[in-house]
Amino acid sequence: MAYVITQNCCKDASCVPVCPVDCIRPAGGPGEFSGTEMLYIDPDACIDCGACMDECPVDAIHYEEDLPAHLERFRQLNAAYFERHPLQPESSPPEKRHGPVESGSLRVAVVGAGPAACYAADELMAIDGVEVDMFERLPTPFGLIRAGVAPDHQHTKSVVDLFTSVLADKRFGCHLNVEIGRDLSHQDLMAHHHAVIYAVGCSASRSLGIPGEDLPGSHPASDVVGWYNGHPDHAHHRFDLSGHRAVIVGNGNVALDVARILLTPPDALAGTDIAEHALEALAHNSIEEVVILGRRGPRAAAFSVGEFLALGHLPGVDVVIDESGLQPDPDDDIETAAKLEVAREYAQRTPTPGNKRVVFRFGCSPTAIEGGDAVTGLQVNHAEGETELIETSLVLRSIGYQGIPVPDLPFGEATGTVPNDRGRVTDATGDPVAGVYATGWIKRGPRGVIGTNRSCAQETVAQLLADFDDGALGRTVADRDALRELLNRRGVAPVDWSGWRAIDATERERGSAASRPRVKLVATEELLAAARSNRD
């Protein structure tokens, strides 16, 4: 018998070091990003100890005899990975942990509070003597874990439990509701810290660049994600859900998340942490079909096999896909082969009358969004040269994200990232900018899953520590008390860790009354009032 890694895998590799027989792959070192969507356990080498399951932060690991029916496919997927990639002993020596540093000799500012920022803080706080200050413009931490992970993926959100002990440490300073560039400048951070790590993500949605994109009814899919997750910047959005069809351009996991939420009955969502305003709107949702468009063929689809499989288990929803282009190829990697196999199974199913539908269309390039006062359709070109008008009142683009310039930092317009060398920010000549670092999407671009940020942060922090050891960060900076005084003089009232705990408690209490994990506060004023309640 063996343990099996399944759909929820976040790839942060917490399970790898605890495995006594080293049978979890592919596990790279700092800055090494494997091309797979998830990790796998070799069923022949596994000794049933369960250490990996106990360590997994998102409950993605199951004993194979206890696999739920909808996760059975992952037993085959884990075994198939090792049929192609036989287990080899890990030859790399274990990473040596940096020794303690003198108190006050290394204080680091981390800008952002999403997974990239939290993993960076976690790496730094593991070194005795290091002090970390985190700055986030929202009154809440955890970035896309809170505001990007779909509300029906509660297990994935539990990864935040990894960070709670670190962020509550006395050496850690939490400064939520503080915006860099508005409340504090980059120069202010440098004056109070020996180094600054930017982990601000990529918040801008890429545009299609086609006529009609600005019509009412055309939106970035990220606006919908922020809306149903209760992000303060998106709570005010309104979407036309009165039509019977929505079209999503792009076929990554975000597209599948949005399609799933639009087609899931509201009573099934009522047990999640979906925002109240979204739940109310979805109760009057008329959408019966979501069309997901991909410019290229199914072999190039960006969604993960886990999320694709999950669509097939949605009650009352058919997955419709054309049979063309689904044939296997010996050169397909294990995950592509699995996605095509699942797609062939979907293609053979007979739709059930009365069911809602997710329709995958490949080889379709959008050329114009039609409509007068609002969207009425999407014009597309097929790979064969034919054109088609898909009637719809809602077009969502889900074709990726890009970063926006960070005040006082170099920025690469072409890449949408801060230029860097393994995390060291570099200037126009390619030379490192002393004491300034980047991690997460603003460093590497919008790719990878939550756990990918762990390896990314390890690489960045390793460069920072190397610079510290070389004396490059050894300068006099103002202390934490001076930072508090500066914020006070500017009338800035940060939400600290106890303030976040008060928000968290308020949301959970509201959720408990409604038999939900939490009921989110979505207005900044409400969040700040809840944060202040810990002082009342």
KOLVO-380937 format. One record per residue (C-alpha): x, y, z; residue in one letter. Coordinates in nm, 2 decimals. Layout:
// KOLVO-380937
[[X Y Z] "A"]
...
This chain:
// KOLVO-380937
[[0.00 0.00 0.00] "M"]
[[0.11 0.36 -0.06] "A"]
[[0.01 0.72 -0.01] "Y"]
[[-0.11 0.92 -0.31] "V"]
[[-0.08 1.29 -0.39] "I"]
[[-0.40 1.44 -0.53] "T"]
[[-0.56 1.74 -0.68] "Q"]
[[-0.50 1.99 -0.40] "N"]
[[-0.12 1.97 -0.42] "C"]
[[0.04 2.31 -0.38] "C"]
[[0.39 2.20 -0.46] "K"]
[[0.55 2.37 -0.16] "D"]
[[0.73 2.04 -0.10] "A"]
[[0.68 2.04 0.28] "S"]
[[0.63 1.66 0.24] "C"]
[[0.97 1.60 0.07] "V"]
[[1.21 1.63 0.37] "P"]
[[1.00 1.43 0.60] "V"]
[[0.98 1.12 0.37] "C"]
[[1.22 0.86 0.53] "P"]
[[1.27 0.68 0.19] "V"]
[[1.30 0.99 -0.03] "D"]
[[1.03 0.88 -0.27] "C"]
[[0.86 1.21 -0.36] "I"]
[[0.94 1.38 -0.69] "R"]
[[1.02 1.61 -0.86] "P"]
[[1.17 1.82 -0.58] "A"]
[[1.41 2.09 -0.68] "G"]
[[1.63 2.31 -0.48] "G"]
[[1.61 2.69 -0.43] "P"]
[[1.51 2.86 -0.75] "G"]
[[1.46 2.52 -0.93] "E"]
[[1.12 2.50 -1.09] "F"]
[[1.01 2.16 -1.22] "S"]
[[0.78 2.15 -1.52] "G"]
[[0.52 1.94 -1.35] "T"]
[[0.19 2.07 -1.20] "E"]
[[0.22 1.87 -0.88] "M"]
[[0.44 1.63 -0.68] "L"]
[[0.42 1.25 -0.70] "Y"]
[[0.48 0.96 -0.46] "I"]
[[0.65 0.64 -0.59] "D"]
[[0.40 0.36 -0.50] "P"]
[[0.67 0.10 -0.50] "D"]
[[0.91 0.28 -0.27] "A"]
[[0.65 0.42 -0.03] "C"]
[[0.66 0.25 0.31] "I"]
[[0.32 0.36 0.44] "D"]
[[0.46 0.57 0.72] "C"]
[[0.22 0.86 0.67] "G"]
[[0.47 1.13 0.75] "A"]
[[0.40 1.31 0.42] "C"]
[[0.02 1.32 0.49] "M"]
[[0.08 1.46 0.84] "D"]
[[0.30 1.74 0.69] "E"]
[[0.10 1.83 0.39] "C"]
[[-0.04 2.19 0.45] "P"]
[[-0.34 2.15 0.21] "V"]
[[-0.46 1.79 0.28] "D"]
[[-0.36 1.67 -0.07] "A"]
[[-0.22 1.33 0.04] "I"]
[[-0.44 1.03 0.10] "H"]
[[-0.38 0.66 0.19] "Y"]
[[-0.46 0.48 -0.14] "E"]
[[-0.72 0.26 0.03] "E"]
[[-0.90 0.57 0.15] "D"]
[[-0.90 0.76 -0.18] "L"]
[[-1.24 0.93 -0.24] "P"]
[[-1.40 0.81 -0.57] "A"]
[[-1.34 1.14 -0.74] "H"]
[[-0.97 1.12 -0.66] "L"]
[[-0.91 0.76 -0.77] "E"]
[[-0.75 0.87 -1.09] "R"]
[[-0.45 1.01 -0.90] "F"]
[[-0.34 0.66 -0.80] "R"]
[[-0.28 0.59 -1.16] "Q"]
[[-0.12 0.93 -1.22] "L"]
[[0.13 0.89 -0.94] "N"]
[[0.24 0.54 -1.06] "A"]
[[0.26 0.66 -1.43] "A"]
[[0.50 0.94 -1.34] "Y"]
[[0.75 0.69 -1.20] "F"]
[[0.71 0.46 -1.49] "E"]
[[0.85 0.74 -1.70] "R"]
[[1.08 0.87 -1.44] "H"]
[[1.22 0.58 -1.23] "P"]
[[1.31 0.69 -0.88] "L"]
[[1.68 0.79 -0.85] "Q"]
[[1.85 0.86 -0.52] "P"]
[[1.87 1.23 -0.44] "E"]
[[2.24 1.32 -0.47] "S"]
[[2.23 1.68 -0.37] "S"]
[[2.36 1.75 -0.02] "P"]
[[2.10 1.90 0.22] "P"]
[[2.08 2.27 0.24] "E"]
[[2.28 2.41 0.53] "K"]
[[2.09 2.65 0.75] "R"]
[[2.24 2.99 0.81] "H"]
[[2.36 3.04 1.16] "G"]
[[2.22 3.30 1.40] "P"]
[[2.30 3.67 1.35] "V"]
[[2.36 3.94 1.60] "E"]
[[2.04 4.10 1.71] "S"]
[[1.98 4.43 1.52] "G"]
[[2.24 4.34 1.25] "S"]
[[1.98 4.23 0.98] "L"]
[[1.64 4.39 0.96] "R"]
[[1.45 4.32 0.64] "V"]
[[1.14 4.48 0.49] "A"]
[[0.91 4.25 0.29] "V"]
[[0.66 4.44 0.07] "V"]
[[0.35 4.23 0.01] "G"]
[[0.17 3.97 0.22] "A"]
[[0.08 3.70 -0.03] "G"]
[[0.24 3.35 -0.04] "P"]
[[0.57 3.48 -0.20] "A"]
[[0.61 3.73 0.08] "A"]
[[0.51 3.48 0.35] "C"]
[[0.76 3.22 0.23] "Y"]
[[1.03 3.48 0.22] "A"]
[[0.95 3.59 0.58] "A"]
[[0.94 3.23 0.69] "D"]
[[1.29 3.17 0.54] "E"]
[[1.43 3.48 0.71] "L"]
[[1.26 3.42 1.05] "M"]
[[1.41 3.07 1.07] "A"]
[[1.74 3.25 1.14] "I"]
[[1.77 3.36 1.50] "D"]
[[1.84 3.73 1.53] "G"]
[[1.69 3.84 1.20] "V"]
[[1.40 4.09 1.22] "E"]
[[1.14 4.12 0.95] "V"]
[[0.88 4.39 0.89] "D"]
[[0.60 4.31 0.64] "M"]
[[0.41 4.58 0.46] "F"]
[[0.08 4.53 0.28] "E"]
[[-0.17 4.79 0.14] "R"]
[[-0.48 4.59 0.23] "L"]
[[-0.59 4.54 0.60] "P"]
[[-0.56 4.16 0.55] "T"]
[[-0.27 3.93 0.48] "P"]
[[-0.22 3.63 0.25] "F"]
[[-0.28 3.79 -0.09] "G"]
[[-0.41 3.55 -0.35] "L"]
[[-0.46 3.27 -0.10] "I"]
[[-0.74 3.48 0.05] "R"]
[[-0.85 3.66 -0.26] "A"]
[[-0.76 3.43 -0.55] "G"]
[[-0.81 3.07 -0.45] "V"]
[[-1.17 2.97 -0.53] "A"]
[[-1.41 2.95 -0.24] "P"]
[[-1.49 2.59 -0.30] "D"]
[[-1.12 2.50 -0.25] "H"]
[[-1.10 2.54 0.12] "Q"]
[[-0.83 2.28 0.17] "H"]
[[-0.59 2.49 -0.05] "T"]
[[-0.65 2.80 0.16] "K"]
[[-0.53 2.61 0.47] "S"]
[[-0.17 2.66 0.35] "V"]
[[-0.18 2.99 0.55] "V"]
[[-0.15 2.78 0.87] "D"]
[[0.22 2.73 0.78] "L"]
[[0.28 3.10 0.84] "F"]
[[0.08 3.18 1.16] "T"]
[[0.36 3.10 1.41] "S"]
[[0.62 3.29 1.21] "V"]
[[0.40 3.60 1.17] "L"]
[[0.32 3.61 1.54] "A"]
[[0.68 3.60 1.64] "D"]
[[0.81 3.90 1.84] "K"]
[[1.09 3.95 1.58] "R"]
[[0.82 4.00 1.31] "F"]
[[0.65 4.33 1.25] "G"]
[[0.32 4.33 1.07] "C"]
[[0.21 4.65 0.90] "H"]
[[-0.11 4.59 0.71] "L"]
[[-0.30 4.88 0.56] "N"]
[[0.02 5.05 0.47] "V"]
[[0.09 5.12 0.10] "E"]
[[0.44 5.17 -0.02] "I"]
[[0.45 5.46 -0.26] "G"]
[[0.17 5.63 -0.06] "R"]
[[0.23 5.60 0.31] "D"]
[[0.60 5.51 0.29] "L"]
[[0.85 5.54 0.01] "S"]
[[1.12 5.30 -0.10] "H"]
[[1.37 5.54 0.06] "Q"]
[[1.18 5.52 0.39] "D"]
[[1.21 5.14 0.39] "L"]
[[1.58 5.16 0.31] "M"]
[[1.64 5.41 0.59] "A"]
[[1.49 5.17 0.84] "H"]
[[1.60 4.83 0.70] "H"]
[[1.92 4.67 0.58] "H"]
[[1.74 4.51 0.29] "A"]
[[1.40 4.52 0.12] "V"]
[[1.23 4.23 -0.06] "I"]
[[0.95 4.32 -0.30] "Y"]
[[0.69 4.05 -0.33] "A"]
[[0.41 4.25 -0.48] "V"]
[[0.29 4.00 -0.75] "G"]
[[0.14 4.08 -1.09] "C"]
[[-0.19 4.26 -1.04] "S"]
[[-0.27 4.37 -1.40] "A"]
[[-0.47 4.15 -1.63] "S"]
[[-0.34 4.12 -1.99] "R"]
[[-0.57 4.27 -2.25] "S"]
[[-0.69 4.10 -2.57] "L"]
[[-0.62 4.41 -2.78] "G"]
[[-0.94 4.37 -2.99] "I"]
[[-1.22 4.60 -3.08] "P"]
[[-1.51 4.62 -2.83] "G"]
[[-1.29 4.51 -2.53] "E"]
[[-1.41 4.81 -2.33] "D"]
[[-1.79 4.74 -2.38] "L"]
[[-2.00 4.68 -2.07] "P"]
[[-2.01 4.30 -2.02] "G"]
[[-1.64 4.26 -2.11] "S"]
[[-1.42 4.21 -1.80] "H"]
[[-1.10 4.06 -1.69] "P"]
[[-1.17 3.72 -1.52] "A"]
[[-0.96 3.84 -1.23] "S"]
[[-1.23 4.10 -1.15] "D"]
[[-1.48 3.81 -1.11] "V"]
[[-1.23 3.62 -0.89] "V"]
[[-1.18 3.92 -0.67] "G"]
[[-1.55 3.98 -0.66] "W"]
[[-1.65 3.64 -0.55] "Y"]
[[-1.36 3.63 -0.30] "N"]
[[-1.45 3.96 -0.14] "G"]
[[-1.14 4.16 -0.23] "H"]
[[-1.21 4.52 -0.13] "P"]
[[-1.10 4.65 -0.47] "D"]
[[-1.35 4.43 -0.65] "H"]
[[-1.65 4.41 -0.42] "A"]
[[-1.83 4.69 -0.61] "H"]
[[-1.82 4.51 -0.95] "H"]
[[-2.14 4.41 -1.12] "R"]
[[-2.16 4.14 -1.38] "F"]
[[-2.45 4.07 -1.62] "D"]
[[-2.55 3.71 -1.53] "L"]
[[-2.89 3.74 -1.70] "S"]
[[-2.78 3.57 -2.02] "G"]
[[-2.76 3.19 -2.08] "H"]
[[-2.40 3.19 -2.19] "R"]
[[-2.07 3.33 -2.08] "A"]
[[-1.75 3.31 -2.28] "V"]
[[-1.40 3.29 -2.12] "I"]
[[-1.10 3.36 -2.34] "V"]
[[-0.81 3.16 -2.20] "G"]
[[-0.80 2.81 -2.06] "N"]
[[-0.59 2.81 -1.74] "G"]
[[-0.70 2.72 -1.39] "N"]
[[-0.85 3.07 -1.34] "V"]
[[-1.08 3.01 -1.63] "A"]
[[-1.19 2.67 -1.49] "L"]
[[-1.24 2.83 -1.15] "D"]
[[-1.47 3.10 -1.28] "V"]
[[-1.66 2.85 -1.50] "A"]
[[-1.71 2.62 -1.20] "R"]
[[-1.83 2.90 -0.98] "I"]
[[-2.07 3.03 -1.24] "L"]
[[-2.23 2.69 -1.29] "L"]
[[-2.23 2.57 -0.92] "T"]
[[-2.57 2.59 -0.75] "P"]
[[-2.57 2.87 -0.49] "P"]
[[-2.68 2.63 -0.22] "D"]
[[-2.35 2.44 -0.28] "A"]
[[-2.15 2.76 -0.25] "L"]
[[-2.34 2.87 0.06] "A"]
[[-2.11 2.64 0.27] "G"]
[[-1.79 2.82 0.15] "T"]
[[-1.63 3.15 0.23] "D"]
[[-1.76 3.31 -0.09] "I"]
[[-1.85 3.68 -0.05] "A"]
[[-2.21 3.75 0.05] "E"]
[[-2.27 3.99 -0.24] "H"]
[[-2.15 3.73 -0.49] "A"]
[[-2.37 3.46 -0.33] "L"]
[[-2.67 3.68 -0.36] "E"]
[[-2.60 3.77 -0.72] "A"]
[[-2.54 3.40 -0.81] "L"]
[[-2.87 3.31 -0.66] "A"]
[[-3.02 3.50 -0.96] "H"]
[[-2.77 3.37 -1.21] "N"]
[[-2.92 3.26 -1.55] "S"]
[[-2.60 3.13 -1.70] "I"]
[[-2.64 2.77 -1.83] "E"]
[[-2.33 2.74 -2.05] "E"]
[[-1.97 2.86 -2.02] "V"]
[[-1.76 2.84 -2.33] "V"]
[[-1.39 2.82 -2.27] "I"]
[[-1.17 2.93 -2.56] "L"]
[[-0.81 2.84 -2.64] "G"]
[[-0.61 2.99 -2.93] "R"]
[[-0.41 2.67 -2.96] "R"]
[[-0.50 2.30 -2.96] "G"]
[[-0.59 2.09 -2.65] "P"]
[[-0.23 1.97 -2.62] "R"]
[[-0.13 2.32 -2.52] "A"]
[[-0.42 2.37 -2.27] "A"]
[[-0.29 2.56 -1.97] "A"]
[[-0.53 2.41 -1.71] "F"]
[[-0.39 2.14 -1.47] "S"]
[[-0.51 1.78 -1.50] "V"]
[[-0.64 1.80 -1.14] "G"]
[[-0.87 2.09 -1.21] "E"]
[[-0.98 1.94 -1.54] "F"]
[[-1.07 1.61 -1.38] "L"]
[[-1.27 1.80 -1.11] "A"]
[[-1.50 1.95 -1.37] "L"]
[[-1.62 1.60 -1.46] "G"]
[[-1.75 1.55 -1.11] "H"]
[[-1.97 1.87 -1.09] "L"]
[[-2.33 1.75 -1.04] "P"]
[[-2.57 1.87 -1.31] "G"]
[[-2.29 1.99 -1.54] "V"]
[[-2.17 1.83 -1.86] "D"]
[[-1.82 1.88 -2.00] "V"]
[[-1.84 1.91 -2.38] "V"]
[[-1.53 1.88 -2.60] "I"]
[[-1.47 1.80 -2.96] "D"]
[[-1.28 1.48 -3.04] "E"]
[[-1.03 1.63 -3.28] "S"]
[[-0.68 1.69 -3.16] "G"]
[[-0.71 1.45 -2.86] "L"]
[[-0.50 1.16 -3.00] "Q"]
[[-0.21 1.06 -2.78] "P"]
[[0.15 1.12 -2.89] "D"]
[[0.46 0.93 -2.75] "P"]
[[0.63 1.26 -2.68] "D"]
[[0.35 1.38 -2.45] "D"]
[[0.46 1.43 -2.09] "D"]
[[0.27 1.25 -1.82] "I"]
[[0.04 1.54 -1.74] "E"]
[[-0.04 1.62 -2.10] "T"]
[[-0.11 1.26 -2.17] "A"]
[[-0.34 1.25 -1.87] "A"]
[[-0.53 1.56 -1.98] "K"]
[[-0.58 1.43 -2.33] "L"]
[[-0.70 1.09 -2.19] "E"]
[[-0.96 1.27 -1.97] "V"]
[[-1.06 1.49 -2.26] "A"]
[[-1.12 1.18 -2.48] "R"]
[[-1.34 1.04 -2.20] "E"]
[[-1.54 1.36 -2.18] "Y"]
[[-1.58 1.36 -2.56] "A"]
[[-1.74 1.02 -2.55] "Q"]
[[-2.00 1.12 -2.29] "R"]
[[-2.36 1.19 -2.40] "T"]
[[-2.48 1.52 -2.26] "P"]
[[-2.77 1.49 -2.02] "T"]
[[-3.08 1.69 -2.12] "P"]
[[-3.14 1.98 -1.87] "G"]
[[-2.78 1.98 -1.75] "N"]
[[-2.56 2.29 -1.76] "K"]
[[-2.25 2.28 -1.97] "R"]
[[-1.88 2.37 -1.99] "V"]
[[-1.78 2.38 -2.35] "V"]
[[-1.42 2.37 -2.45] "F"]
[[-1.33 2.52 -2.79] "R"]
[[-0.97 2.50 -2.92] "F"]
[[-0.81 2.67 -3.21] "G"]
[[-1.02 2.98 -3.17] "C"]
[[-0.88 3.33 -3.18] "S"]
[[-1.10 3.62 -3.07] "P"]
[[-1.11 3.91 -3.32] "T"]
[[-1.38 4.15 -3.19] "A"]
[[-1.63 4.18 -2.91] "I"]
[[-1.96 4.28 -3.07] "E"]
[[-2.23 4.51 -2.92] "G"]
[[-2.37 4.86 -2.90] "G"]
[[-2.44 4.96 -2.55] "D"]
[[-2.32 4.63 -2.41] "A"]
[[-2.17 4.30 -2.52] "V"]
[[-2.39 4.08 -2.75] "T"]
[[-2.13 3.84 -2.89] "G"]
[[-1.77 3.75 -2.95] "L"]
[[-1.63 3.72 -3.31] "Q"]
[[-1.37 3.44 -3.34] "V"]
[[-1.15 3.30 -3.62] "N"]
[[-1.10 2.92 -3.63] "H"]
[[-0.77 2.76 -3.71] "A"]
[[-0.92 2.64 -4.03] "E"]
[[-0.99 3.00 -4.14] "G"]
[[-1.36 3.01 -4.07] "E"]
[[-1.52 3.29 -3.87] "T"]
[[-1.80 3.26 -3.61] "E"]
[[-2.00 3.49 -3.39] "L"]
[[-2.06 3.34 -3.05] "I"]
[[-2.37 3.51 -2.89] "E"]
[[-2.31 3.61 -2.53] "T"]
[[-2.36 3.90 -2.30] "S"]
[[-2.06 3.82 -2.08] "L"]
[[-1.70 3.79 -2.21] "V"]
[[-1.42 3.73 -1.96] "L"]
[[-1.05 3.74 -2.05] "R"]
[[-0.83 3.50 -1.86] "S"]
[[-0.50 3.52 -2.06] "I"]
[[-0.26 3.60 -1.78] "G"]
[[-0.13 3.87 -1.55] "Y"]
[[0.15 4.12 -1.57] "Q"]
[[0.33 4.33 -1.31] "G"]
[[0.30 4.71 -1.28] "I"]
[[0.60 4.94 -1.21] "P"]
[[0.71 4.96 -0.85] "V"]
[[0.79 5.31 -0.74] "P"]
[[1.16 5.39 -0.74] "D"]
[[1.26 5.04 -0.88] "L"]
[[1.37 4.94 -1.22] "P"]
[[1.10 4.78 -1.43] "F"]
[[1.10 4.56 -1.75] "G"]
[[0.81 4.67 -1.96] "E"]
[[0.85 4.37 -2.19] "A"]
[[0.84 4.12 -1.92] "T"]
[[0.62 4.30 -1.67] "G"]
[[0.87 4.22 -1.39] "T"]
[[1.14 4.38 -1.19] "V"]
[[1.47 4.29 -1.35] "P"]
[[1.68 4.07 -1.12] "N"]
[[1.95 3.81 -1.10] "D"]
[[1.82 3.52 -0.89] "R"]
[[1.63 3.77 -0.68] "G"]
[[1.89 4.05 -0.66] "R"]
[[1.72 4.35 -0.83] "V"]
[[1.94 4.49 -1.11] "T"]
[[1.97 4.83 -1.27] "D"]
[[1.98 4.93 -1.64] "A"]
[[2.34 4.81 -1.67] "T"]
[[2.27 4.48 -1.51] "G"]
[[2.44 4.56 -1.18] "D"]
[[2.27 4.47 -0.85] "P"]
[[2.09 4.75 -0.67] "V"]
[[2.24 4.73 -0.32] "A"]
[[2.00 4.59 -0.06] "G"]
[[1.70 4.54 -0.29] "V"]
[[1.55 4.20 -0.38] "Y"]
[[1.24 4.05 -0.54] "A"]
[[1.05 3.73 -0.51] "T"]
[[0.73 3.58 -0.65] "G"]
[[0.56 3.68 -0.97] "W"]
[[0.72 4.03 -0.98] "I"]
[[1.05 3.84 -0.99] "K"]
[[0.98 3.55 -1.23] "R"]
[[0.65 3.64 -1.40] "G"]
[[0.30 3.49 -1.34] "P"]
[[0.38 3.12 -1.34] "R"]
[[0.37 2.84 -1.09] "G"]
[[0.13 2.75 -0.81] "V"]
[[0.13 2.86 -0.45] "I"]
[[0.41 2.63 -0.34] "G"]
[[0.63 2.74 -0.62] "T"]
[[0.69 3.06 -0.42] "N"]
[[0.87 2.86 -0.16] "R"]
[[1.16 2.77 -0.39] "S"]
[[1.16 3.11 -0.54] "C"]
[[1.18 3.27 -0.19] "A"]
[[1.46 3.04 -0.09] "Q"]
[[1.67 3.15 -0.38] "E"]
[[1.61 3.52 -0.31] "T"]
[[1.68 3.49 0.06] "V"]
[[2.00 3.29 -0.02] "A"]
[[2.13 3.59 -0.23] "Q"]
[[2.03 3.83 0.05] "L"]
[[2.22 3.63 0.31] "L"]
[[2.52 3.59 0.09] "A"]
[[2.53 3.97 0.06] "D"]
[[2.49 4.00 0.43] "F"]
[[2.78 3.76 0.49] "D"]
[[2.99 3.96 0.25] "D"]
[[2.93 4.28 0.44] "G"]
[[2.73 4.44 0.16] "A"]
[[2.43 4.51 0.39] "L"]
[[2.63 4.64 0.68] "G"]
[[2.51 4.99 0.73] "R"]
[[2.34 5.19 1.01] "T"]
[[1.96 5.21 0.98] "V"]
[[1.69 5.36 1.21] "A"]
[[1.52 5.11 1.44] "D"]
[[1.17 4.98 1.46] "R"]
[[1.06 5.25 1.71] "D"]
[[1.17 5.52 1.47] "A"]
[[0.96 5.35 1.20] "L"]
[[0.65 5.35 1.42] "R"]
[[0.71 5.72 1.50] "E"]
[[0.74 5.80 1.13] "L"]
[[0.41 5.62 1.05] "L"]
[[0.24 5.80 1.35] "N"]
[[0.36 6.14 1.22] "R"]
[[0.21 6.07 0.88] "R"]
[[-0.12 5.97 1.03] "G"]
[[-0.08 5.61 0.92] "V"]
[[-0.24 5.35 1.15] "A"]
[[-0.11 5.00 1.05] "P"]
[[-0.31 4.69 1.13] "V"]
[[-0.08 4.47 1.32] "D"]
[[-0.09 4.09 1.37] "W"]
[[-0.33 4.12 1.66] "S"]
[[-0.55 4.34 1.44] "G"]
[[-0.56 4.07 1.17] "W"]
[[-0.64 3.81 1.44] "R"]
[[-0.94 4.03 1.54] "A"]
[[-1.06 4.05 1.18] "I"]
[[-1.01 3.67 1.14] "D"]
[[-1.21 3.61 1.46] "A"]
[[-1.49 3.84 1.35] "T"]
[[-1.52 3.67 1.01] "E"]
[[-1.51 3.32 1.17] "R"]
[[-1.78 3.41 1.42] "E"]
[[-2.00 3.54 1.15] "R"]
[[-1.94 3.22 0.95] "G"]
[[-2.01 3.00 1.25] "S"]
[[-2.36 3.16 1.28] "A"]
[[-2.42 3.07 0.92] "A"]
[[-2.25 2.72 0.92] "S"]
[[-1.98 2.86 0.70] "R"]
[[-1.59 2.87 0.74] "P"]
[[-1.62 3.25 0.76] "R"]
[[-1.83 3.54 0.63] "V"]
[[-1.58 3.79 0.49] "K"]
[[-1.58 4.16 0.56] "L"]
[[-1.53 4.32 0.22] "V"]
[[-1.53 4.70 0.29] "A"]
[[-1.20 4.85 0.41] "T"]
[[-1.39 5.05 0.68] "E"]
[[-1.54 4.73 0.81] "E"]
[[-1.21 4.55 0.82] "L"]
[[-1.04 4.84 1.00] "L"]
[[-1.33 4.86 1.25] "A"]
[[-1.29 4.48 1.33] "A"]
[[-0.91 4.53 1.36] "A"]
[[-0.96 4.80 1.62] "R"]
[[-1.20 4.58 1.82] "S"]
[[-0.90 4.40 1.97] "N"]
[[-0.81 4.72 2.15] "R"]
[[-1.17 4.80 2.28] "D"]
